[in-house]
Amino acid sequence: VGETARAKNYSLGGYAKNDTNFYTKNEPNLVYFSDARSCGTATAVSLPCLFSKSTRREYSSKEFSENALDILKRVGVKVVWLGNNSGKCKGVCGRLDAGDVEYFDAGYDTNMLPSFKKRLENLAQNEIIVLHLQGSHGPAYHARYPSEFRKFTPTCDTSELSSCESESIVNTYDNTLLFTDFFIDEVIKAVKDAGGDKSAVWYFSDHGESLGENGIYLHGLPYSIAPDEQKHIPAIIFSSNSELLKRLKARKNETLSHDFIFSSVLGYFGVKTKAYEPEFDIFRE
């Protein structure tokens, strides 16, 4: 689950200023969904909503019910949460076993990779590992990536965005996307190395970001008035299953959203429940 990544700056989607998907662009078994939408414009709404059975229109922060991870755990799927996001898991992972929840210090997202790879060495027959990124969290975009990923310059190396030119803010933000793309590529490589044709990697952001369009910065505006930059998110799926990949590629330009995550994840693991809605399962035949 990414943080604050917006689709508008994804070169996989046609963005031309900077090559923000340098690492994943040559992966043949990867599908980029060009029209994916978030459930909210802030993590506190989007994260619980995207794992909830409720659609965006139905979701209320007051609801208390099992989410997709609770259901997977209850039917015997091992559920692991690796969190590097400074906002923790907003209650989503609250009912998982203590040993299956691991928090990091909200430094670079790559800090999660050693633990992730170690867990891949001892996979259960059915297992889902959620990696919750710090991603492109602003306004300190410059603090989200190591110096070697400062590829697009000039950059805005301060949290005071008002002191920077627009181009440098965008470059700095794009560097965060590049670093996340490197992270996703490392996750895909690790999953490949673990073997098997029944594994997949699904990346999507929790919400987007405004970078000064119409004088608006950051995110969190009410959904009804929020600009598209805060709602249009990147979504990527890697799969080594050729039949599944073919089905996904046929849907890559459809309008998808966080509403699809609940039933898609349950469907992927073959969970039978009345809560499952096949029309919201992007993996189904």
Buried (B, 14 or more C-beta within 10 A) or exposed (E): BBBBBBBBBBBBBEBEEBBBBBBBBEBEBBBBBBBBBBBBBBBBBBBBBBBBBBBBEEBEEEEEEBBBBBBBBEEEBBBBBBBBBEBBBBBBBEBBEEEBBBBBEBEBBBBBBEBBBEBBEEBEEBBBBBBBBBBBBBBBBBBBBEEEBBBBEEBBEBEEBEEBEEBBBBBBBBBBBBBBBBBBBBBBBBBBEEEEEEBBBBBBBBBBBBBBEEEBBBBBBEBEEBBEBBBBBBBBBBBBBEEBBEBBBEEBEEEBBBBBBBBBBBBBBEBEEEEBBEEBBBBBE
